[in-house]
Amino acid sequence: MTLIVERSWAFIPISISTKRANILLSARRSTSDRPLRPPPNRNTAARSRTSTPSVTEERKRAPHQFDHTKADARPFLEDPSTYVKEHNSPNEDAPYYTFDNDEDDDTKILVKEGSHIKSISLDDLFPGINFSEMFCSNAKFRDDIRNSMREDIFDSTPAYEGMSDKARKMLLLPDSSLQGSWNCKRSDDQLRMKKLTKVLKENLGDNAMTGDHFLQTIGGLCGSKPSTHWIDIVGIKDRKIDHSWHQDTGRSPGGDTFTVLLGFPKEDNYEGVGVFSHSVNLKYERVASDDHPPNEPVLYPGLEIDDEYIVKPRFAKGSEIVMFRDIDTLHSAPDVTYRTSVMRFM
């Protein structure tokens, strides 16, 4: 069941219900040695018993879930760390990609050269507190930031209200993706991100920002007309998967609306690929059609792109954040993911 509610920090689209969470929790408890499967659809089961032919509506998925499907599963890698360090080049100077009809279309707009993907440092956003050094070198600090953010967002999102403690624990497990809103503006001036504020103050000192300021500042990079959607994406780990190219929305309202990614690397002092999404830099802006639903991804099923065009943004100290316009690129989960997670702000 998908609950769609008004977009603000308190009202967001959440693709899970209390009942479903409790069902999944029960399944996890009783089948911990095998993968979770969704509960049966009663209507489908009833039709099956009566042998009545039917057409099943395609189940909606979050944009990041189009990066990988069960049918595309690949064998586990023995050493993902070695693979990403030895086999994957950032390829930052990749040529721009064009579709077959782009050059013949006079309405196409050229993407400004060098503007596709921008790297930003936490020190640029929050100077004077040695944030980048602490973030990149201290795994516990990164885990505490991530876990406290997830808890604060979960506990302040009405769509999650009413869930049992067991369901809450399941949804907050570090190996599960979680979504909500990064918007912290409130009329009562009360902190929303209390646990995150505590983590930041304890590790960065009394001059550290509040958790609300942290979230709002990174979200502010999204531009003038953001959706305020936030998601903590885990993705497929320890496997090599095929790229699945898509755009999250195929739009950039006002021309200055960006997708922003905050990376959480798998190891301390990591410099390399596998943290951020892989990308294809387009020569011409690619905007979704007017009739395309505004909050659904634009998919390119079966699109195969030569490695020479694929950019693999590099995580490093001073490059903990990347941002791009969704109309300037196609993107996909890394072919080999090497991270704890990546947080996407839109």
DAHU-V274041 format. One record per residue. N is the residue number from 1. OMEGA is omega in degrees with one decimal (NA if undefined). D_LAST is the distance of its C-alpha to the last C-alpha in whole Angstrom. Layout:
N;OMEGA;D_LAST
N;OMEGA;D_LAST
This chain:
1;179.7;23
2;178.7;20
3;179.7;19
4;-179.0;17
5;-174.4;17
6;-179.6;15
7;168.6;12
8;-179.4;12
9;-176.7;13
10;-175.8;16
11;-173.1;15
12;175.0;13
13;178.3;13
14;-174.0;15
15;176.0;17
16;179.1;20
17;177.7;23
18;-179.2;25
19;-179.2;28
20;179.4;26
21;179.2;25
22;176.8;29
23;179.8;30
24;179.1;28
25;178.7;29
26;180.0;33
27;-178.8;32
28;-177.6;31
29;-174.3;34
30;-177.8;37
31;-174.5;36
32;-178.0;34
33;177.8;36
34;-175.2;34
35;175.2;31
36;172.4;29
37;-179.8;30
38;178.1;28
39;-178.6;31
40;175.2;33
41;-174.3;32
42;-179.0;35
43;179.0;36
44;-179.8;36
45;180.0;38
46;179.4;40
47;-179.8;40
48;-178.8;41
49;-178.1;44
50;177.7;46
51;178.2;45
52;-179.8;43
53;-179.2;41
54;174.7;37
55;-177.5;34
56;178.6;31
57;-179.5;28
58;-179.5;25
59;-179.5;23
60;178.8;19
61;174.4;17
62;-176.8;14
63;-176.6;12
64;-178.4;13
65;176.4;16
66;178.9;17
67;-173.8;18
68;174.2;21
69;-177.8;24
70;-178.5;27
71;-177.1;29
72;-174.7;27
73;179.0;28
74;179.2;30
75;177.5;33
76;174.2;32
77;179.2;32
78;-176.0;34
79;180.0;33
80;-178.8;29
81;179.7;29
82;-178.5;32
83;-176.0;30
84;-177.7;27
85;-175.0;29
86;-172.6;32
87;-172.9;31
88;174.5;27
89;178.2;27
90;177.6;24
91;-174.1;25
92;179.7;23
93;-179.7;26
94;177.0;25
95;179.0;26
96;-176.0;24
97;175.3;24
98;172.6;25
99;-170.9;26
100;-173.9;29
101;-174.9;29
102;-173.6;27
103;-178.0;30
104;-176.7;32
105;-177.1;29
106;-178.7;30
107;-177.3;27
108;-179.5;24
109;178.9;23
110;172.8;23
111;-179.8;20
112;-176.6;21
113;177.9;23
114;-175.0;21
115;-171.7;18
116;-176.6;16
117;179.8;15
118;176.0;15
119;-178.7;16
120;179.0;16
121;173.2;18
122;177.4;18
123;176.3;21
124;-176.9;20
125;-175.7;17
126;-174.6;20
127;170.0;23
128;-178.5;27
129;175.6;26
130;-173.2;26
131;-175.7;23
132;-179.6;22
133;-178.8;26
134;-177.5;25
135;-173.9;22
136;-173.1;23
137;-172.7;27
138;-176.8;27
139;-179.9;26
140;178.0;26
141;178.6;24
142;179.9;21
143;-179.8;22
144;176.4;23
145;-176.6;19
146;-176.5;18
147;179.9;20
148;175.9;20
149;-179.4;16
150;179.9;17
151;-179.1;20
152;-179.3;18
153;178.3;15
154;-173.6;18
155;-179.4;21
156;-179.7;19
157;-176.6;17
158;-178.3;20
159;178.9;19
160;-177.7;21
161;176.3;24
162;178.0;27
163;178.5;26
164;177.9;29
165;-179.4;29
166;177.4;30
167;178.8;27
168;-179.5;25
169;-179.3;26
170;-178.2;25
171;179.9;22
172;175.3;21
173;-174.1;23
174;-179.8;22
175;179.9;22
176;175.7;20
177;-179.3;16
178;179.9;14
179;-178.8;12
180;179.5;11
181;177.2;9
182;-175.9;9
183;-178.2;11
184;-179.0;14
185;-178.9;16
186;-179.2;19
187;-176.1;22
188;177.3;25
189;176.4;23
190;177.9;24
191;172.3;21
192;-173.2;19
193;-174.3;19
194;-178.8;22
195;178.4;23
196;177.5;20
197;179.6;22
198;179.8;25
199;-177.6;24
200;-179.0;23
201;-177.8;26
202;-175.3;28
203;-174.8;27
204;176.9;27
205;-176.2;29
206;-179.8;29
207;179.6;28
208;178.1;24
209;171.7;21
210;176.4;21
211;178.4;18
212;-179.6;16
213;178.1;17
214;-178.0;15
215;-176.3;12
216;-179.5;12
217;177.8;13
218;177.2;10
219;179.7;7
220;176.4;9
221;-177.1;9
222;175.2;6
223;-168.8;9
224;-177.2;11
225;-178.7;9
226;173.2;6
227;-174.4;6
228;178.6;6
229;178.9;5
230;174.7;6
231;174.9;9
232;-172.2;12
233;176.6;13
234;177.9;17
235;-179.7;18
236;-177.2;22
237;171.9;24
238;176.3;27
239;170.8;27
240;-177.4;27
241;175.3;25
242;173.9;25
243;176.9;22
244;-168.5;20
245;179.7;18
246;166.1;15
247;-178.0;12
248;179.2;9
249;-175.1;10
250;-177.5;12
251;172.3;11
252;-177.7;10
253;-179.1;11
254;-178.7;14
255;-178.2;14
256;178.7;12
257;-172.8;8
258;164.2;7
259;-176.5;5
260;-179.2;6
261;172.9;9
262;-174.2;12
263;174.7;15
264;-174.3;18
265;-176.9;21
266;-176.7;24
267;-179.8;26
268;176.6;27
269;-178.7;27
270;172.5;25
271;-179.3;25
272;-175.0;24
273;177.2;22
274;178.1;21
275;-178.9;18
276;175.6;15
277;171.3;15
278;-168.7;17
279;169.3;17
280;-178.4;19
281;-177.2;19
282;176.6;20
283;-179.3;23
284;175.0;22
285;179.3;18
286;-173.9;18
287;178.8;16
288;178.4;16
289;-176.7;20
290;-177.4;20
291;178.0;21
292;-180.0;18
293;-170.8;16
294;-175.5;13
295;178.5;11
296;-177.9;13
297;172.6;13
298;-172.9;15
299;175.9;18
300;-175.0;21
301;177.4;23
302;-179.1;26
303;177.9;25
304;-176.5;27
305;-179.2;26
306;-177.5;28
307;-176.5;27
308;-178.5;28
309;-170.4;25
310;176.7;23
311;-179.7;21
312;-172.9;20
313;-173.0;18
314;171.5;20
315;176.0;20
316;172.1;22
317;-174.9;23
318;176.8;21
319;-178.7;19
320;-177.3;17
321;169.2;13
322;179.2;12
323;-179.4;10
324;172.8;10
325;-176.7;10
326;-179.8;10
327;-177.9;13
328;-172.5;15
329;158.9;15
330;178.0;16
331;-176.2;15
332;170.0;16
333;177.3;17
334;176.1;19
335;169.0;23
336;-179.1;24
337;178.2;21
338;-175.5;22
339;166.8;20
340;174.3;20
341;169.4;16
342;179.2;13
343;-179.1;10
344;177.2;7
345;179.9;4
346;NA;0
